[in-house]
Amino acid sequence: MKKFKTMMAMMLALVSMCVAFSSCSSDDGDTVAAAKEIAGSYTGSLDMTVMGDPSTYENVTMKIEAVDDATVKVILPACGEGMMALPALEVPAVKVSGSNGAYAFAKENYAGTVTVNGAEKKYTVTLQGTLKDKTLTINYSVQYGKMPMPMIGKFVCTK
């Protein structure tokens, strides 16, 4: 009986030590949400191509807003003029992944609407972006209104 009590006491001590020296995470206070890391206003150059015809717009602003720790809303910049004018377009619920200065985010076939001069226009956006080595690159395709062809954009800037 004495051996049994000694063995139980040792097992209880061992279990207590295991519980005391374990933790859920070693860096709970040090982790930074990916969405908050890439959130901000970025001013850079935008290359747009429509039916193979390229245009470059300098000093345009792309906005990225953190929705939660892993999701952002991307606001594509307005560009163009006249009949080829494209208003700023929102792309919500874009998932972000990555850490340590290298982040990726993407959204496929987001369908939205925007009101321009009192008329509602439909648009579809597919985008892929990265923030790596303090350089933000976003490639996207926009099917806007009744345009039969997509507008292809590439936005690049340094954070």
C-alpha positions in Angstrom: 0.0 0.0 0.0 2.9 2.3 0.8 4.4 1.7 -2.7 1.1 2.6 -4.3 0.8 5.9 -2.4 4.4 6.8 -3.3 3.8 6.0 -6.9 0.6 8.0 -7.0 2.4 11.0 -5.3 5.2 10.8 -7.9 2.6 10.6 -10.8 0.8 13.6 -9.4 4.0 15.6 -9.1 4.9 14.7 -12.7 1.5 15.8 -14.0 1.8 19.0 -12.0 5.2 19.8 -13.5 3.9 19.1 -17.0 1.0 21.5 -16.5 3.1 24.2 -14.8 5.8 24.3 -17.5 3.5 24.2 -20.6 2.0 27.2 -22.3 -0.3 27.9 -25.2 2.0 30.2 -27.1 5.4 31.8 -26.5 4.6 35.1 -28.2 0.9 35.9 -27.5 1.7 39.6 -27.0 4.1 39.9 -29.9 2.0 38.7 -32.9 0.8 41.3 -35.3 -2.3 40.8 -37.4 -1.5 40.5 -41.1 -4.4 42.8 -42.1 -3.2 45.6 -39.8 0.3 45.3 -41.2 -0.8 46.0 -44.8 -3.5 48.6 -44.0 -2.8 52.1 -45.2 -2.9 54.5 -48.1 -0.4 53.9 -50.8 0.5 56.4 -53.6 2.3 55.0 -56.6 2.0 54.3 -60.3 -0.8 52.4 -62.0 -0.4 50.7 -65.4 -3.8 50.0 -67.0 -4.3 48.1 -70.2 -7.5 47.9 -72.2 -7.6 45.8 -75.4 -3.8 45.9 -75.4 -3.6 49.7 -75.2 -1.5 50.7 -72.2 -1.9 53.8 -70.0 0.2 54.8 -67.0 -1.1 57.0 -64.2 1.3 58.5 -61.7 0.6 59.5 -58.1 -2.7 57.5 -57.7 -3.7 56.3 -54.3 -4.8 52.8 -53.4 -6.4 52.4 -50.0 -6.3 49.2 -47.9 -8.5 49.1 -44.7 -8.2 46.4 -42.1 -11.6 44.7 -41.4 -10.3 42.2 -38.8 -7.0 40.5 -38.2 -7.0 38.5 -41.5 -9.3 40.5 -43.8 -9.0 43.9 -45.6 -11.1 46.1 -47.9 -9.2 47.2 -50.9 -10.3 50.5 -52.6 -9.0 50.6 -56.2 -8.1 54.1 -57.4 -10.1 56.1 -59.9 -8.3 56.5 -63.3 -8.9 57.4 -66.9 -11.0 60.2 -68.4 -14.1 60.8 -70.5 -15.8 57.6 -71.7 -12.9 55.5 -70.3 -13.1 57.0 -66.8 -13.1 54.3 -64.0 -14.3 55.4 -60.6 -12.8 54.2 -57.3 -14.1 50.7 -56.7 -14.3 48.8 -53.4 -13.4 45.1 -53.0 -14.4 43.9 -49.5 -13.5 40.7 -47.6 -10.1 40.2 -49.1 -8.2 37.5 -47.1 -4.6 38.3 -46.1 -1.9 35.8 -45.1 1.8 36.0 -44.2 4.1 37.4 -41.6 7.5 39.0 -41.0 7.1 41.6 -43.8 5.9 39.2 -46.5 2.1 39.2 -47.0 -0.2 38.0 -49.8 -3.9 38.7 -50.4 -6.4 37.8 -53.1 -10.0 37.9 -54.1 -11.6 36.2 -57.2 -14.7 37.4 -59.1 -16.0 39.9 -56.6 -19.2 41.4 -58.1 -20.2 44.8 -56.8 -22.1 48.0 -57.8 -21.1 51.7 -57.8 -23.2 54.8 -58.4 -21.8 57.2 -61.0 -23.7 60.3 -61.9 -26.9 58.9 -60.5 -26.6 55.6 -62.4 -25.8 52.3 -60.9 -22.9 50.4 -62.6 -22.0 46.8 -62.0 -18.4 45.6 -61.8 -16.5 42.4 -61.3 -12.9 42.4 -59.8 -10.3 39.7 -59.5 -7.1 40.8 -57.7 -3.9 39.4 -56.3 -1.5 41.4 -54.2 1.7 41.2 -52.2 3.6 43.4 -49.7 7.2 42.2 -49.6 10.3 44.1 -48.8 8.2 47.2 -48.3 6.9 47.0 -51.9 3.2 46.8 -52.5 2.2 45.2 -55.8 -1.4 44.6 -56.8 -2.5 43.0 -60.1 -6.2 43.2 -60.9 -8.7 42.8 -63.6 -11.9 44.8 -63.7 -15.0 44.2 -65.9 -16.9 47.5 -65.6 -20.4 48.4 -66.6 -21.2 47.2 -70.1 -17.6 47.1 -71.4 -17.1 43.9 -73.4 -13.4 43.6 -72.3 -11.7 43.7 -69.0 -9.4 46.5 -67.8 -6.1 45.1 -66.5 -4.3 47.1 -63.8 -0.9 46.8 -62.0 -0.3 49.1 -59.1 3.2 49.3 -57.5 4.5 51.5 -54.8 7.0 51.5 -51.9 5.7 51.7 -48.3 
